[in-house]
Amino acid sequence: MNQRDGKAMGHCWIEKDNTVYDYSNDKELVISKDIYYKIGQIPFDGYKLYKYNYKEMGKMILKHEHWGPWDSKPPR
């Protein structure tokens, strides 16, 4: 969920154990997964959450030649 307008948006982050690492938009956010999901209302109603391990992510980047999204059209 976009914090500015409360609408769904496409986004990605890294998860390891119970920690989220979000380096988008010049941030270096390291936060608990529970808090991150609560703030972002993840999963957002009506939208599927896609997850990839490192090997799957690498294959998708090579196949599509971009960082994603790969499996859906994000809301924006």
Secondary structure, 3 states (H helix, E strand, C coil): CCCCCCCCCCCCCEEECCEEEECHHHCCEEEEHHHHHHHHCCCCCCCCCCCCCHHHHHHHHHHHCCCCCCCCCCCC
